[in-house]
Amino acid sequence: MERKVGHSVKDLNSPPLLSITGKPIQVMFISEKRLKKRLSSPDLRRILTPVKQSRLEQTLQNFMASGKTFFPQKKPLTPLMSTLAKKTLVKANGKNPSTESIELESGVKIYKCMSNPNVNGNSSTLGYPYRSSTAQTELSIVYKTPLSNHRRKTTTPKANRSKVLQKKENLSKSLQKSNGILIKEEDECIYKYFLGPGNNSELIFKTMKKRPKWKRVYSHIGAHFTWTALKNSSITESLLDYDLKEQRNTVLAVSEYPLIMPQDAYCQIIPLNSILSSKTKLYNRLNANKELTSKKRLFFNMHSYYTENRINPFSKIPLTFHVSYGSYDANFKMFVSKYNELQNSGAGSIWIVKPGECTNRGFGIRVCSTLEQIVDSINNYESDNERTFVIQKYIDNPLLYKGRKFDIRCYALITCIMGNFQCFFYKEGYLRTSSVDYSLKNVSNKYIHLTNDAVQKYSQNYGKHEAGNKLSYAEFHDYLQKTYGNVDFYKEILPQIKDTIKDTVLATYMKLDPNRKTHSFEILGYDFLIDTMYKVWLIEVNTNPCLELSSPYLETLIPNMVDQAFCLTVDQIFPSEYIDASKKDSQNGVISNEFELIFNEAKYNRDLNLC
């Protein structure tokens, strides 16, 4: 009787010794010729998956549920792979692939075909045998996949990759339309980037290395994208000024990425200006960024903005005085008057003195508790450059983390593309904790009062309480929940931070780049303090935030932040097929990005004109 593939044992009218109660077994009789043909089938190779040894319960029910089964033939099969190849396969898999068997009533064994077993032991893909024993009553089969599969890198499946790439392109196009540009892609173009030294430039190198079509050069002249730790005026001046050739209109549009570009901040500019990527330059520093990052300019701008909007400036920033000529300055006399007033009222007398010009990492900062110390700080400051000073009221009721002071470092991305300013807020950040318990009795101890990593790393207690003195938002949120019960960091504190960052942009966006250089952006580091009333205070804004990976948490946070900032800037101007599968949202296929648009100049101006 001719037996055909796919018939069950019962349908084949097989002898009683093959009668098994339960689910029918599928029997496949494969000759040596057909086996060799299957081995050479390209269609089969494409669907095969690496073999993994299955550890199912040795029960008939589980065995029967495994699917197709090979039944021994009278004629033994010829080995189809050498011993050396088998050892190679075993080494690649880490263990010897094998099958499971069950013995029938007559002692004959049948074997499961487990080329791609899942949790339940089922397999919809049939592997192929590469070795069999010479016994006629027993057939031992193991399964393999082509050896090239074991050397193949794990990548996003082709179908999913196309979907992700399409979504990525849509994100770039949405950004382009919001800035009024249309990028003409050039298939054969190789982009060049220049990378200056300092502030973990190796991280920027690794970030750019993941992007195709990019080549590193060692001069900013001719580079399409330039990254430097500090602003270089010659590079800024080499950027073209934005030239408005025709009147552009702002139109409302539906945002396809509401988590990245919320509907209330998204709009499009028409008509679109067509530009060639190969003729375009992008720089990571904003012209006139000192309007935000200089302590005195930040104070002037925020004070002016809040006053014009009838908001008390010192409800957002600490009480501040700017002094240009030491103790002889007229503003210093105003400060002394306020100092005496607070002394008499018992409101505290601790102040912090900072250089007014661009400094960071705690350089030149001094905490003072007497008027004499303040006068000494501003009169006897040693510097090669002429300095002014900011005298700021010390927040003497800070919220503490396990008895120690901390501040919050968060990030914002400001872009100026084709003359349009946008600001993105990064939803993740970290806390910087001090190494010593908080106390006002010793104001000279920097390890108590200054949480800058450049200061704390010299403390003997650095890293004793938290790795690298760093703490994630999630860890701090859990601490607040356990300690205070009803305080939610994400609902009560983080929104205050985001609103204040938006205020800083509203106060400065007309000054940051007065000539509107064609394409530039900047990643800024914002520092905030929280008091015991859960009120957020803006401390300062940094033009060159530290990118050093000084703790395990920062080893993930900072690289992700930089890469996602490049997705909104570099990848917008210079489209590429770069896809990081780890950032893919499995639910909708959209590449996730933790930046959120909080200010769009085009949308803001449109709303003003409608009022």
C-alpha positions in Angstrom: 0.0 0.0 0.0 1.3 3.4 -0.9 1.7 5.6 2.1 1.5 9.4 1.6 3.0 12.2 3.7 0.5 13.8 6.1 -1.7 10.8 6.8 -2.2 9.9 10.4 -1.3 6.5 11.8 -5.0 5.6 12.0 -5.6 6.5 8.4 -2.7 4.3 7.2 -4.4 1.3 8.6 -1.2 0.6 10.5 -0.6 -2.6 12.6 -2.0 -2.6 16.2 1.5 -2.0 17.5 1.2 1.6 16.2 -2.3 2.2 17.6 -2.0 4.9 20.2 -4.9 6.6 22.0 -5.1 10.3 21.9 -4.1 12.8 19.1 -3.2 11.1 15.8 0.5 11.1 14.9 1.6 12.5 11.6 4.0 10.1 9.9 6.5 11.2 7.3 8.5 8.7 5.2 11.5 10.5 3.7 13.9 8.7 1.4 17.6 9.6 1.2 17.1 11.3 -2.2 14.3 13.5 -0.8 16.4 14.3 2.2 19.2 15.6 0.1 16.7 17.6 -2.0 15.3 19.2 1.2 18.8 20.1 2.3 19.4 22.0 -0.9 16.0 23.8 -0.8 16.6 27.6 -0.5 13.0 28.1 0.7 13.6 25.7 3.5 16.8 27.4 4.6 15.0 30.7 4.9 12.4 29.5 7.3 14.7 27.4 9.5 15.6 28.7 13.0 18.4 27.7 15.3 17.8 24.5 17.3 17.4 24.7 21.0 17.1 21.6 23.2 13.5 21.2 24.5 12.9 20.2 28.1 9.3 19.1 28.1 7.7 16.7 30.5 8.2 13.1 29.4 4.5 12.4 29.0 2.6 11.0 26.0 0.3 14.0 25.9 3.1 16.5 25.6 4.9 14.3 23.1 1.8 13.9 21.0 1.2 17.7 21.0 4.6 18.4 19.5 3.4 18.0 15.9 5.0 16.1 13.1 6.9 12.9 13.8 9.4 10.9 11.8 8.7 7.1 11.7 11.7 4.8 11.1 12.0 3.3 7.7 13.3 -0.2 6.9 16.2 1.3 5.0 18.7 3.2 7.2 19.5 6.8 6.2 23.0 7.8 5.2 24.7 10.4 7.4 24.5 13.8 5.7 27.0 15.8 7.7 30.6 15.2 8.8 31.7 14.9 12.4 33.6 18.1 12.2 30.6 20.0 11.0 28.6 18.5 13.9 31.2 19.7 16.4 31.0 23.2 14.9 27.3 23.2 15.3 27.5 22.0 18.9 30.0 24.7 19.7 27.8 27.4 18.2 24.7 26.3 20.1 26.6 25.7 23.4 25.1 22.2 23.7 24.2 19.2 21.5 20.8 19.5 19.9 18.7 16.5 20.4 15.1 15.2 20.1 12.8 13.4 22.4 11.3 10.0 21.7 8.6 7.7 23.0 8.6 4.0 22.8 5.5 2.3 21.3 4.0 -1.1 22.4 6.4 -3.1 20.2 9.5 -1.3 21.3 9.7 0.9 18.2 10.6 4.5 18.9 9.3 7.6 17.2 10.9 11.0 17.5 9.6 14.5 17.6 10.7 17.1 15.1 11.6 20.0 17.3 13.3 22.6 15.0 11.6 25.6 16.6 9.9 24.6 19.9 7.9 27.2 21.8 6.7 27.2 25.4 4.0 24.5 24.7 6.3 22.3 22.7 4.6 22.9 19.4 6.5 23.4 16.2 5.2 24.7 12.9 8.5 24.6 11.2 10.1 21.3 10.2 13.8 21.0 10.5 15.8 18.4 8.6 18.0 15.5 9.9 21.7 15.5 9.3 22.6 12.2 10.9 20.8 8.9 11.6 21.8 5.6 13.1 22.1 2.4 11.1 19.6 0.5 13.2 16.4 -0.4 11.4 14.2 -0.6 14.4 15.4 2.7 15.9 16.1 6.1 14.3 17.9 8.8 16.2 17.6 12.2 14.5 19.0 15.6 15.5 18.3 18.8 13.6 20.4 21.6 12.5 20.1 25.0 10.8 22.6 26.4 8.2 25.9 27.3 10.0 25.8 30.8 8.5 22.8 31.5 10.7 24.9 31.2 13.8 27.3 33.8 12.6 24.6 36.2 11.5 24.1 39.3 13.6 20.8 39.8 15.3 18.9 42.5 13.5 15.4 43.8 13.3 13.3 41.5 11.0 13.1 42.8 7.5 9.4 43.5 7.6 9.5 45.2 11.0 12.6 47.1 9.9 10.8 48.6 7.0 7.9 49.6 9.3 10.3 51.2 11.8 12.2 53.0 9.1 9.0 54.3 7.6 7.9 55.7 11.0 11.4 57.1 11.5 11.2 58.9 8.2 7.7 60.2 9.1 9.1 61.7 12.3 11.9 63.5 10.4 9.4 64.8 7.9 7.1 66.0 10.7 10.1 67.9 12.2 11.1 69.3 8.8 7.5 70.6 8.1 7.4 72.2 11.6 10.5 74.1 10.6 9.4 74.8 7.0 12.1 72.8 5.2 12.1 70.0 2.7 15.3 67.9 2.5 16.4 66.7 -0.9 18.0 63.3 -0.2 21.1 62.3 -2.1 21.8 58.5 -2.2 25.5 58.7 -2.9 26.3 61.5 -0.5 28.8 60.8 2.4 28.4 63.3 5.2 31.4 64.6 7.2 31.5 65.5 10.9 34.1 67.3 13.0 34.5 66.4 16.7 36.4 68.7 19.0 38.1 67.4 22.2 36.7 67.5 25.8 33.7 66.5 27.8 33.6 62.8 26.8 34.0 63.4 23.1 34.3 59.6 22.8 30.6 59.3 23.5 29.8 61.6 20.6 32.1 59.6 18.4 30.3 56.4 19.3 26.9 58.0 18.7 27.9 59.2 15.2 29.6 55.9 14.4 26.2 54.1 14.6 24.9 56.3 11.8 25.5 55.3 8.2 26.8 57.7 5.6 29.0 59.6 8.1 32.7 60.0 8.0 34.9 61.7 10.6 37.2 64.6 9.5 39.7 66.6 11.5 38.8 70.1 10.5 35.5 71.9 10.8 36.1 73.5 7.4 34.0 71.5 5.0 32.3 69.5 7.7 28.5 69.1 7.5 28.1 68.7 11.3 30.4 70.1 13.9 30.4 69.3 17.7 32.6 71.2 20.1 32.6 71.2 23.9 32.7 75.0 24.0 31.3 77.5 21.5 33.8 78.5 18.8 33.0 81.9 17.4 34.7 81.2 14.1 32.5 78.2 13.5 29.4 80.1 14.5 30.2 82.9 12.0 30.8 80.4 9.2 27.1 79.4 9.4 24.9 81.2 7.0 22.4 83.8 8.3 18.8 82.9 7.7 17.5 84.8 4.7 13.8 85.1 4.5 13.1 85.2 0.7 9.4 85.1 0.9 6.6 85.4 3.4 5.9 82.1 5.2 2.7 81.2 6.9 2.0 79.0 9.9 -0.8 76.5 9.5 -2.2 74.1 12.1 -1.7 70.4 11.5 -2.3 67.2 13.2 0.8 65.8 15.0 1.5 62.2 14.2 3.8 62.0 17.2 1.9 63.6 20.2 4.3 62.2 22.8 7.2 63.9 21.1 5.4 66.9 19.6 2.2 67.6 21.5 -0.7 69.0 19.5 -0.7 72.3 21.4 2.8 73.0 20.3 2.9 71.5 16.8 2.3 73.4 13.6 3.7 73.5 10.1 5.3 76.3 8.1 4.5 76.8 4.4 5.8 77.0 1.8 8.6 74.6 2.5 12.1 75.7 1.6 13.9 72.9 -0.3 17.5 72.4 0.8 20.3 70.0 -0.1 21.9 68.1 2.8 25.3 68.1 1.0 25.3 71.9 1.0 24.1 72.3 4.6 26.0 72.8 7.9 24.9 72.1 11.5 26.6 73.2 14.7 25.8 72.1 18.3 26.2 75.6 19.8 23.7 78.5 19.6 24.9 82.0 18.9 24.6 84.2 21.9 23.9 81.3 24.2 25.3 83.3 27.1 21.8 84.9 27.4 20.9 81.6 29.2 24.1 80.2 30.4 25.7 83.3 31.9 24.5 83.6 35.5 24.1 87.4 35.3 22.3 87.3 31.9 20.0 84.6 33.1 19.1 86.7 36.1 18.5 89.8 34.0 16.3 88.0 31.4 14.2 86.0 34.0 13.7 89.1 36.1 12.6 91.1 33.1 10.3 88.4 31.8 8.6 87.7 35.1 8.2 91.4 35.8 6.6 92.1 32.4 4.1 89.3 33.0 3.4 90.6 36.6 5.0 87.6 38.3 7.2 88.0 41.3 10.7 86.9 39.9 11.8 85.7 43.3 9.0 83.2 43.5 10.8 81.3 40.7 14.5 82.1 41.3 16.2 82.9 44.6 16.5 86.5 45.8 19.4 87.8 43.7 21.6 90.9 43.4 24.1 91.6 40.6 27.3 93.5 41.6 29.8 94.8 39.0 32.3 96.8 41.0 32.7 95.0 44.3 31.5 96.6 47.5 31.6 100.0 45.8 28.7 99.1 43.5 25.4 100.8 44.0 23.6 97.4 43.8 25.8 96.2 46.7 24.4 99.0 48.9 20.9 97.7 48.0 22.0 94.2 49.0 23.3 95.4 52.3 20.0 97.0 53.1 18.1 93.8 52.3 20.7 91.8 54.2 20.2 93.8 57.4 16.4 93.6 57.0 16.5 89.8 56.8 18.9 89.7 59.8 16.6 91.8 61.9 13.6 89.6 61.0 15.4 86.4 61.7 14.9 85.1 58.2 18.5 83.9 57.9 21.8 85.3 56.7 23.3 82.7 54.5 24.1 83.8 51.0 25.9 82.2 48.0 28.3 84.2 45.8 28.9 83.2 42.2 30.9 84.6 39.3 28.4 86.4 37.0 30.1 85.2 33.8 30.1 81.8 32.3 31.5 79.2 34.8 30.4 75.7 35.7 31.2 72.7 37.8 31.1 74.8 41.0 34.0 77.0 40.0 34.3 80.2 42.1 31.2 79.5 44.2 31.3 80.4 47.9 28.8 80.0 50.7 28.9 82.9 53.1 27.2 83.5 56.5 28.6 86.9 57.3 28.7 90.2 55.5 32.5 90.3 55.9 32.8 87.0 54.0 30.6 88.3 51.2 32.7 91.5 50.9 35.9 89.4 50.8 34.5 87.2 48.1 33.7 90.0 45.7 36.6 92.3 46.4 39.5 89.8 46.5 38.5 87.4 43.8 41.5 86.4 41.7 40.9 86.2 38.0 42.6 87.0 34.8 39.4 88.5 33.4 37.2 91.2 34.9 34.5 89.6 36.8 31.1 90.6 38.1 29.2 88.7 40.8 25.8 87.3 41.6 24.8 87.3 45.3 22.0 84.9 45.8 19.9 84.0 48.9 20.8 80.5 50.0 17.7 78.2 50.1 18.2 77.2 53.7 15.2 74.8 53.8 16.1 72.3 51.1 14.3 69.1 50.8 16.7 66.4 51.9 17.4 62.9 50.7 18.2 60.7 53.7 19.5 63.7 55.5 21.7 65.1 52.7 21.2 67.9 50.3 20.7 67.3 46.6 19.8 69.1 43.4 18.2 68.0 40.1 20.0 67.9 36.8 17.7 67.8 33.7 18.2 68.5 30.0 16.7 70.6 27.4 17.3 70.7 23.6 17.0 74.0 21.8 17.0 74.0 18.0 17.2 76.8 15.5 16.4 75.3 12.1 15.7 77.6 9.2 15.2 80.5 11.7 12.6 78.7 13.8 13.2 78.2 17.5 12.0 75.0 19.2 12.7 73.7 22.7 12.4 70.0 23.7 12.3 68.9 27.4 14.0 65.6 28.2 11.7 63.6 30.5 14.5 61.8 32.3 17.2 63.3 34.5 19.0 62.6 37.8 19.6 63.8 41.3 23.1 64.8 42.5 23.5 64.1 46.2 26.0 65.5 48.6 28.4 63.2 50.5 27.9 64.7 54.0 24.7 65.2 56.1 23.1 68.6 55.8 23.9 71.3 58.4 24.1 75.1 58.5 26.6 75.1 61.2 29.5 74.8 58.8 28.9 76.7 55.6 32.6 76.4 54.5 32.3 72.7 53.9 31.6 72.4 50.2 30.7 68.7 50.5 27.6 69.6 52.5 26.3 72.5 50.3 27.6 72.1 46.7 26.3 69.1 44.9 28.3 69.5 41.7 30.1 66.3 40.8 33.3 68.2 40.1 33.2 69.1 43.9 31.8 65.9 45.4 34.2 63.5 43.7 37.0 64.7 46.0 35.1 63.8 49.2 36.1 60.7 51.0 32.5 59.7 51.2 31.9 60.0 47.4 29.9 57.0 46.2 29.4 55.8 49.8 25.6 56.3 49.8 24.8 56.2 46.1 26.8 55.0 43.2 28.6 58.1 41.9 26.3 60.2 44.1 23.6 59.9 41.5 19.9 59.0 41.8 17.3 58.4 39.2 13.9 60.0 39.1 12.2 56.7 39.8 14.3 56.0 42.9 13.6 59.5 44.2 9.8 59.1 43.5 9.8 55.8 45.5 11.6 57.5 48.3 9.0 60.3 48.4 6.2 57.8 48.4 7.7 55.8 51.3 8.7 58.8 53.3 6.0 61.4 52.8 3.2 59.2 51.4 1.2 61.7 49.3 4.0 63.3 47.2 4.2 62.3 43.6 7.4 63.5 41.9 6.0 63.1 38.4 2.8 65.0 39.1 3.9 67.7 41.5 7.6 68.4 40.9 8.5 67.5 37.3 5.7 69.7 35.8 7.1 72.7 37.7 10.5 72.0 36.2 9.1 71.8 32.7 7.2 75.0 33.1 10.2 76.9 34.3 12.4 75.7 31.4 9.7 76.9 29.0 9.8 80.3 30.8 13.6 80.5 30.3 13.1 80.0 26.5 10.3 82.5 26.4 12.5 85.0 28.1 15.5 84.6 25.8 14.5 83.1 22.4 14.7 86.5 20.7 18.2 87.1 22.0 19.8 83.7 21.7 20.4 83.9 18.0 19.6 87.4 16.9 20.9 86.8 13.3 19.1 83.5 13.1 21.9 81.3 11.9 20.6 78.7 9.5 21.0 75.4 11.4 22.2 75.1 15.0 21.1 73.5 18.3 22.3 73.0 21.8 21.9 70.6 24.7 21.6 72.5 27.9 21.9 71.2 31.5 19.4 72.8 34.0 19.9 72.7 37.7 17.0 72.9 40.1 16.6 72.8 43.9 13.4 71.7 45.8 12.5 73.1 49.2 10.5 71.5 52.0 7.3 72.9 50.5 8.0 71.0 47.3 8.6 74.2 45.5 11.1 74.2 42.6 13.8 76.8 42.3 15.9 77.5 39.2 19.5 77.6 40.1 21.4 77.9 36.8 21.7 76.7 33.2 24.9 75.1 31.8 26.1 75.4 28.2 28.5 72.5 28.5 26.7 69.9 30.8 28.9 67.1 31.9 28.6 64.0 29.7 30.9 61.9 31.8 29.4 58.5 32.7 30.3 58.7 36.3 27.7 56.2 37.6 25.9 53.0 36.3 22.7 55.0 35.9 24.4 57.7 33.8 26.0 55.0 31.6 22.4 54.5 30.2 20.8 57.9 30.7 23.4 60.2 29.0 24.1 58.0 25.8 20.3 57.7 25.3 19.8 61.4 25.7 22.5 62.4 23.3 21.4 59.8 20.7 17.8 60.9 20.9 18.8 64.6 20.6 20.7 63.7 17.4 17.5 61.9 16.1 15.7 65.3 16.3 18.6 67.4 14.9 21.3 65.5 12.9 18.9 63.0 11.5 16.4 65.7 10.6 18.9 67.6 8.4 20.9 64.6 7.2 18.4 61.7 6.7 19.9 58.2 7.2 18.7 54.7 7.7 19.9 54.6 11.3 17.6 52.5 13.4 18.3 51.5 17.0 16.0 48.6 17.6 16.2 49.1 21.4 14.2 52.4 21.0 11.4 50.8 19.0 8.0 50.8 20.7 6.7 47.3 20.1 3.1 48.3 20.3 3.0 50.8 17.5 6.3 50.5 15.8 7.3 54.1 16.5 10.8 54.8 17.6 10.5 56.1 21.1 12.1 59.4 22.1 12.0 60.9 25.6 12.2 64.5 24.4 9.0 66.5 24.4 8.4 69.7 22.4 7.4 72.5 24.9 8.0 75.6 22.8 7.7 76.3 19.1 8.3 79.8 18.0 6.1 79.5 14.9 3.2 78.3 17.0 3.8 80.8 19.7 3.8 83.7 17.3 0.7 82.4 15.6 -1.1 82.3 18.9 0.0 85.9 19.7 -1.3 87.2 16.4 -4.6 85.6 17.0 -5.0 87.3 20.4 
